[in-house]
């Protein structure tokens, strides 16, 4: 697998994990400690997801092209016969 495909699969996996964690967080049988641990893991996962999304955004922007120089007036010469 090449790098962009790995990033895409990582992003999908992190999003899926976060989605499942939100559902699990709503479980009333979780203890306060388990809830706190889950929130800590969610924060870490969110940070990882942001980093991967940033990497994808940088890859998609591609190399920065130098700006097109402003139009400059050509030098005109008057030719006579």
Backbone torsions as a table, in degrees:
resi	resn	phi	psi	omega
1	UNK	NA	139.0	179.2
2	UNK	-88.2	174.0	-171.6
3	UNK	-59.0	-49.3	-179.0
4	UNK	-61.9	-36.6	179.1
5	UNK	-67.5	-37.5	177.8
6	UNK	-64.6	-41.8	179.1
7	UNK	-63.8	-42.5	179.3
8	UNK	-62.5	-42.4	179.5
9	UNK	-69.0	-36.1	176.2
10	UNK	-62.9	-44.0	-179.3
11	UNK	-62.8	-45.7	179.2
12	UNK	-62.0	-41.3	-179.9
13	UNK	-64.8	-42.6	179.4
14	UNK	-65.6	-41.4	178.1
15	UNK	-63.2	-42.0	179.5
16	UNK	-64.6	-42.6	179.2
17	UNK	-62.8	-44.0	179.2
18	UNK	-62.4	-40.8	178.6
19	UNK	-60.2	-45.9	179.5
20	UNK	-65.8	-37.1	-179.7
21	UNK	-65.2	-38.8	177.6
22	UNK	-62.6	-40.8	177.6
23	UNK	-65.1	-41.7	-179.6
24	UNK	-66.6	-34.3	-179.2
25	UNK	-62.8	-28.4	179.3
26	UNK	-79.9	-2.9	-179.3
27	UNK	-70.7	120.3	-178.0
28	UNK	-70.0	-14.6	-178.6
29	UNK	-83.4	-3.6	178.1
30	UNK	-70.7	139.1	175.3
31	UNK	-78.7	165.8	179.2
32	UNK	-60.5	-40.4	179.3
33	UNK	-64.3	-45.4	-179.8
34	UNK	-63.3	-39.3	178.8
35	UNK	-63.7	-43.7	179.5
36	UNK	-64.3	-44.0	178.1
37	UNK	-61.9	-41.6	179.3
38	UNK	-64.1	-42.2	177.6
39	UNK	-63.0	-39.3	177.1
40	UNK	-62.5	-43.3	178.1
41	UNK	-64.7	-37.0	178.7
42	UNK	-65.2	-39.1	177.8
43	UNK	-62.6	-43.5	179.3
44	UNK	-64.9	-42.3	179.5
45	UNK	-64.2	-40.2	178.1
46	UNK	-63.2	-39.9	178.2
47	UNK	-64.8	-41.8	177.4
48	UNK	-63.0	-41.6	179.9
49	UNK	-63.3	-44.5	177.9
50	UNK	-60.6	-41.1	179.9
51	UNK	-63.7	-42.8	179.9
52	UNK	-68.2	-39.4	176.9
53	UNK	-63.8	-37.8	177.0
54	UNK	-63.6	-41.9	178.9
55	UNK	-62.6	-41.1	178.9
56	UNK	-65.1	-42.7	179.9
57	UNK	-61.8	-39.7	178.9
58	UNK	-67.5	-37.6	179.1
59	UNK	-68.4	-37.9	-177.8
60	UNK	-73.2	-27.2	-179.6
61	UNK	-69.1	-24.3	176.4
62	UNK	71.5	-177.1	179.6
63	UNK	-67.4	143.5	-179.5
64	UNK	-77.5	124.6	179.7
65	UNK	-88.7	141.9	177.6
66	UNK	-64.1	146.6	-178.7
67	UNK	-63.7	148.8	178.4
68	UNK	-70.7	128.4	-178.7
69	UNK	-63.0	147.3	179.4
70	UNK	-61.7	151.6	180.0
71	UNK	-62.1	128.4	176.9
72	UNK	-115.3	146.7	-178.1
73	UNK	-71.4	128.7	178.3
74	UNK	-70.8	151.9	176.4
75	UNK	-76.3	126.5	-179.1
76	UNK	-102.9	138.3	175.5
77	UNK	-120.1	137.6	177.1
78	UNK	-97.8	121.2	-179.6
79	UNK	-105.1	133.8	178.1
80	UNK	-119.2	155.1	-179.8
81	UNK	-93.8	NA	NA
